[in-house]
């Protein structure tokens, strides 16, 4: 645990950044209101009751406790893995980003029953589903986990020739 503290600090930083940006958007936008910042990027306040890419967002409400429960289990598993592997920096950085992102979105689900999204990238009339800092951290963390999976680690069996 003594070396894992820095990864928990990174996760906490993600939570702080996520919640701070959401607070700013909530203070300055009404639901559905947006501001164009670039020809391909808007800020817009939307709520997402579902999971990634608005999956299950049209469900009548049962998805919120299910998604909170799933996230809490994932948070526990990720925290355990962080404590077990603090010296593997790519793995640990990815896990910390996922942990922080999951916590940020769980906070929203517990506070609002849904997640606050506000980053809206688009090409012409085609819009990527709006997302937030927590979602970004989870995505970058997942990429780091994939990259770590391609690295050779001590103790891992070699491949047959």
C-alpha positions in Angstrom: 0.0 0.0 0.0 2.9 2.3 0.7 3.7 2.8 -3.0 0.1 2.7 -4.2 -0.8 6.1 -2.6 0.3 8.1 -5.6 -2.1 6.2 -7.8 -5.0 6.9 -5.4 -3.9 10.5 -5.5 -4.2 10.5 -9.3 -7.7 9.0 -9.0 -8.6 11.7 -6.5 -7.3 14.3 -8.9 -9.6 12.9 -11.7 -12.6 13.1 -9.3 -11.8 16.7 -8.3 -11.3 17.7 -12.0 -14.5 15.9 -13.0 -16.7 17.3 -10.3 -15.2 20.8 -10.7 -15.9 21.0 -14.4 -19.4 19.6 -13.9 -20.1 22.2 -11.2 -19.0 24.9 -13.6 -21.3 23.6 -16.4 -24.2 23.2 -14.0 -23.7 26.8 -12.7 -23.7 28.3 -16.2 -25.9 26.2 -18.4 -29.5 25.1 -18.5 -30.3 21.6 -19.6 -30.0 21.4 -23.4 -28.3 24.8 -23.6 -25.0 24.8 -25.5 -22.2 27.1 -26.6 -20.1 26.7 -29.7 -16.4 26.9 -29.0 -15.0 25.6 -32.3 -16.5 24.4 -35.6 -16.3 20.9 -34.3 -16.8 21.3 -30.5 -19.6 22.6 -28.2 -20.2 22.7 -24.5 -23.7 21.5 -23.8 -25.5 20.4 -20.6 -27.1 17.0 -20.9 -27.9 14.3 -18.5 -27.3 10.6 -19.2 -29.3 8.0 -17.2 -27.6 5.2 -19.1 -24.1 3.8 -19.4 -21.4 4.5 -22.1 -22.8 6.1 -25.3 -26.2 6.5 -23.6 -26.7 2.7 -23.5 -29.9 2.1 -21.4 -30.7 5.8 -21.2 -34.3 5.2 -22.2 -34.9 2.6 -19.5 -37.5 3.6 -16.9 -35.1 4.0 -14.0 -34.0 0.5 -12.9 -30.6 1.1 -14.6 -29.4 3.6 -12.1 -29.1 1.2 -9.1 -27.7 -1.5 -11.4 -25.1 0.9 -12.8 -24.1 2.2 -9.3 -23.8 -1.4 -8.1 -21.7 -2.4 -11.1 -19.5 0.7 -10.6 -19.0 0.0 -6.9 -17.8 -3.5 -7.6 -15.5 -2.3 -10.4 -14.1 0.4 -8.0 -13.3 -2.3 -5.4 -11.6 -4.5 -8.0 -9.6 -1.6 -9.5 -8.5 -0.5 -6.0 -7.4 -4.0 -5.2 -5.4 -4.2 -8.4 -3.8 -0.9 -7.7 -2.6 -2.0 -4.3 -1.2 -5.3 -5.8 0.6 -3.6 -8.8 1.9 -0.2 -7.8 5.2 -0.6 -9.5 3.8 -1.2 -13.0 3.3 2.4 -13.9 1.3 2.0 -17.2 -1.0 -0.5 -15.6 -1.4 1.6 -12.4 -1.9 4.8 -14.3 -4.6 3.2 -16.3 -6.3 1.7 -13.3 -6.1 5.1 -11.4 -7.7 6.9 -14.3 -10.5 4.3 -14.5 -10.9 4.5 -10.7 -11.2 8.3 -10.7 -13.6 8.3 -13.7 -15.8 5.6 -12.2 -16.0 7.5 -8.8 -16.8 10.8 -10.6 -19.7 9.2 -12.5 -20.9 7.3 -9.4 -21.1 10.6 -7.5 -23.3 12.0 -10.2 -25.6 8.9 -10.1 -25.9 9.2 -6.4 -26.5 12.9 -6.4 -28.7 13.3 -9.5 -29.7 9.8 -10.5 -27.9 10.4 -13.8 -24.5 11.6 -15.1 -23.8 15.1 -16.1 -22.3 15.3 -19.6 -21.1 18.4 -21.4 -18.4 17.8 -24.0 -19.9 17.6 -27.5 -17.7 16.9 -30.5 -19.2 16.8 -33.9 -18.6 16.8 -37.6 -21.3 18.7 -39.4 -24.6 17.3 -38.2 -23.1 14.1 -36.8 -22.5 14.4 -33.0 -20.5 12.0 -30.9 -22.5 11.3 -27.7 -21.7 14.0 -25.1 -19.3 13.0 -22.4 -17.4 14.4 -19.5 -13.9 14.4 -17.8 -14.7 11.1 -16.0 -15.6 9.4 -19.3 -12.3 10.7 -20.8 -10.3 9.4 -17.9 -11.9 6.0 -18.2 -11.2 5.9 -21.9 -7.5 6.9 -21.6 -7.2 4.4 -18.7 -8.6 1.6 -20.9 -6.1 2.5 -23.6 -3.3 2.3 -21.1 -4.5 -1.1 -19.9 -4.4 -2.3 -23.5 -0.9 -0.9 -24.0 0.2 -2.6 -20.8 -1.1 -5.9 -22.1 1.3 -5.8 -25.0 4.3 -5.3 -22.7 6.5 -8.1 -21.5 6.5 -8.5 -17.7 8.8 -10.4 -15.5 7.4 -13.7 -14.4 5.1 -14.0 -17.4 5.6 -17.2 -19.4 7.4 -16.8 -22.8 5.7 -17.6 -26.0 6.4 -20.8 -27.8 8.6 -20.6 -30.9 
